[in-house]
Structure formats: structure tokens, C-alpha cells
């Protein structure tokens, strides 16, 4: 059993799906609580906005290459005992606008 803070560098390849790769890493590493941050680029992305009134997520599809200005989140143990991700991201478009 490891104690204290650990730092990992994870490099994804073109076409890798971020949440799938992070979930797999968290499970393989036995992470129960962690935080992460990343930068990079996506050729497309699917995100969501949580609508409190509807108690659900509104999907946001990004069908263009974007710069990952910020990607932060955490890993916690889900109800099923497996790592669960919570991710926030800000994506920069070519015209300088952002999607978050």
C-alpha cells in the first residue's frame, strides 16, 4: 500500500477517448481519491451542462478541432466500488471563443 502523494504522467494518442483512458488508469493504479489536470487538443469532444431545473445534463457536441485550455477533475470511489471521474474542461476554438 502506498502512502502520501504520488504523481503520474499519462500521455494519450490521437483517437484515444479521454474518460475511458483515465478510468482504466485509475482502476489499474488502484486510485480511490485523486485529482488531475491536463492540456492538449481534441479533434472533437462531447461534454454536457448540468441543468438543475431539469435535474439532467444537456449535451454539448463539439465537431471541430479545439485546444484544451483546461481539463481538471477528480477521481473518487463510486457506488460500485470502482473509480468514478468528475471532469471539467474549457475548450478553445480557432476563433478564440470557448466552450466549457
PyMOL commands that set and color helices and strands:
alter all, ss='L'
color gray80, all
select helices_A, chain A and resi 18-29
alter helices_A, ss='H'
color red, helices_A
select strands_A, chain A and resi 33-42+45-51+56-62+66-77+83-92+98-99
alter strands_A, ss='S'
color yellow, strands_A
deselect
rebuild
show_as cartoon
